[in-house]
């Protein structure tokens, strides 16, 4: 059974409360619940975690080396300055999908350029909480875990 880890960075535990006009009203708990339901449907093991500590995020990535097949990371504030997280993700052998609730490219200058993006397999941004569903489907596809009953473009994608 493929193992997918979703790592959420600083302040994402405050989703639904903190700046809902930017990040939406959906809580991280609701996102986790949706991801767990989808993971069960896909037949993948899901690790879903959040930390506001850079060191804990790095430690988690290290711990998942050789355990998880894919890491989905919403680095939040660590997107823009954490060389330590970027280096940890670079040491992970599998695909890494970077995820942002907002379209960071349309944000203010401080929130526009993620240093994580240059070292990841894919970036998903601007889809709000639904981005987690897209990221989980993409991660499952990368492990070959998408159900055969899905249409071919969803399972295989463009060549």
C-alpha positions in Angstrom: 0.0 0.0 0.0 1.5 3.3 -1.0 2.2 5.8 1.8 1.6 9.5 1.2 2.6 12.1 3.8 0.9 15.5 3.8 3.0 18.0 5.8 1.4 21.4 6.8 3.6 24.2 8.0 3.3 27.1 10.4 -0.1 28.6 11.3 -2.1 26.2 9.1 -3.6 24.9 12.3 -5.4 28.3 12.4 -7.2 27.8 9.0 -10.8 28.9 9.2 -9.9 31.5 11.8 -6.8 33.3 10.5 -7.5 35.7 7.6 -10.4 33.8 6.1 -10.6 36.4 3.3 -7.3 35.1 2.1 -7.2 31.5 3.2 -10.9 30.6 3.3 -13.2 29.4 6.0 -12.4 25.6 5.9 -10.5 24.3 8.9 -7.4 22.1 8.7 -9.4 19.4 10.5 -12.0 19.4 7.7 -9.3 19.2 5.1 -7.7 16.3 6.9 -11.1 14.5 7.2 -11.6 14.9 3.4 -8.1 13.7 2.7 -8.5 10.6 4.9 -11.8 9.7 3.2 -10.2 10.1 -0.3 -7.1 8.1 0.8 -9.3 5.3 2.0 -11.1 5.3 -1.4 -7.7 5.2 -3.2 -6.3 2.5 -1.0 -3.3 4.5 0.2 -1.9 5.0 3.7 -2.0 8.7 4.7 0.1 10.5 7.2 -1.4 14.0 7.8 0.5 16.3 10.1 1.0 20.0 10.9 3.8 21.8 12.7 4.7 25.4 13.3 8.3 24.5 13.9 10.9 24.5 11.1 13.0 21.9 12.9 10.0 19.6 13.4 9.1 19.9 9.7 12.7 19.0 8.8 12.7 16.0 11.2 9.4 14.7 9.8 10.8 14.8 6.2 13.9 13.0 7.4 11.7 10.4 9.2 9.7 9.7 6.0 12.8 8.9 3.9 12.4 5.3 3.0 8.9 5.2 4.5 6.7 7.4 2.4 6.4 7.2 -1.4 5.3 10.8 -1.9 5.4 14.0 0.3 2.8 16.7 -0.2 4.0 19.8 1.6 2.2 23.1 2.3 5.2 24.9 3.7 3.2 28.0 4.5 5.6 30.6 5.9 8.6 28.3 5.4 8.0 28.6 1.7 9.9 31.9 1.5 13.0 31.4 3.7 13.6 27.8 4.9 16.7 26.5 3.3 16.7 23.7 5.9 13.3 22.5 4.7 14.4 22.7 1.0 17.5 20.7 1.8 15.5 18.1 3.7 13.0 17.8 0.8 15.9 17.4 -1.7 17.2 14.4 0.4 13.8 12.7 0.0 14.0 10.1 -2.7 10.4 10.2 -4.0 8.3 12.9 -5.6 7.5 16.0 -3.6 4.4 18.1 -4.4 4.3 21.7 -3.1 0.8 23.0 -2.2 -0.5 26.4 -1.5 -4.1 27.4 -0.8 -3.6 30.8 -2.5 -2.1 31.6 -5.8 1.2 32.8 -4.4 2.2 34.3 -7.7 -0.6 36.8 -7.4 0.2 37.8 -3.8 2.3 40.6 -2.4 6.1 40.6 -3.1 6.8 38.9 0.3 4.5 35.9 -0.5 5.3 35.6 -4.2 8.4 33.4 -4.5 8.7 30.1 -2.8 12.3 28.8 -2.5 10.9 25.3 -2.2 9.5 25.3 -5.7 12.8 24.9 -7.4 13.4 21.5 -5.8 10.0 19.8 -6.0 8.3 17.6 -8.6 5.1 19.8 -8.9 3.4 22.9 -7.5 -0.3 23.3 -6.9 -1.6 26.7 -5.9 -4.7 28.8 -5.9 -7.3 26.1 -5.5 -8.0 26.7 -1.9 -8.8 23.6 0.2 -9.6 21.7 -3.0 -5.9 21.8 -3.7 -5.4 19.1 -1.1 -7.7 16.8 -3.1 -5.8 17.5 -6.3 -2.5 17.0 -4.6 -3.6 13.6 -3.1 -4.9 12.4 -6.5 -1.6 13.5 -8.1 0.4 11.7 -5.4 -1.7 8.6 -5.8 -1.1 8.8 -9.6 2.6 9.1 -9.1 2.5 5.8 -7.0 0.3 4.0 -9.5 -2.5 3.9 -6.9 -5.3 5.5 -8.9 -8.3 3.1 -9.4 -8.7 1.5 -12.9 -12.3 2.7 -13.0 -11.2 6.3 -13.4 -11.1 7.7 -17.0 -7.8 7.3 -18.7 -6.9 11.1 -18.7 -7.2 11.1 -14.9 -5.2 7.9 -14.5 -2.5 8.5 -17.1 -2.6 12.2 -17.9 -1.3 13.9 -21.0 1.8 12.3 -22.4 
